[in-house]
Amino acid sequence: MRKLLRWTGYGIGGLAALTLLAVMGVLSMSQWVLSHGHAAQPEQLQPASPAQLADAPRQAKILGCVSCHGENLGGREFLDVPNVVRIYAPNIPAIAARSTDQQLALAIRRGVGHDGRNLFVMPSASYQRLSDGEVAALIAYIRGLPRGSGLTEGFSARPLGRVAIATGKLRPQVAKLAEYRLHGPVPAGAQHKAGQNLAGKYCADCHGPSLDGLTMESGDVSPDLTIAGAYDFDQFRTLMRTGKAAGNREVGLMSKVARDDFSHLNDAELRSIHGYLEARAEKAGS
């Protein structure tokens, strides 16, 4: 009996040791991902044109900067999932006050924070398609905003979030850059190049680098955008302005993003995007 109890104790102790090692491994790996610095290539900071500077406030709305970070980009709570993550979209003007233009450009297009940390929620994989002038205009817009008093530290991983990071289920933006660079929206002819570029900047974060659908970290599943080929322009414009799909339906996250962000697209941009998506759908069906 004593021998049985002793071996049972050894077994329990061994399991406890293995559990402790597993926990330490998760903490170590996730901490490395969270804090690992990156020596990203320098950004090309070309001056913005007067038209780009004038349009930057609208672009900040279309790109989701305002809906994520709040009015004047002053920061707000973005997501709080118990035992997983707490995300506070930080105060961007306050961060900009202690950052160089180069650091801000790296955050926008490379997913590297001003302090060298990995960024997780900032959609840099899609924003890498922004032109040099567009990035310069956004930085100028940010520097013209009041600093405010919102928090500047935004991402906190809890136990299950740490597991997701350690196992690659929750990836930083730098891990997605190459995938989005290599697998962009498929060409649909020179006449649709402008629409292809707009769709790549505005739609890829939710619908994947090739716009063929994506299972996001939140668990939401977005469709392949060949579905847009079934919409005529008036239906497409209604969706993008009001969030109402065919049949006056709400369509989850898309409805919110459309009302908050895409409602600021002008008719010319909407026609360009719709024309590309329609041509893309025809190409896929041929």
Summary of the structure (lengths in Angstrom):
residues: 286
radius of gyration: 22.2
end to end distance: 75.4
largest distance: 86.1
contacts: 862
relative contact order: 0.12
helix: 58%
strand: 8%
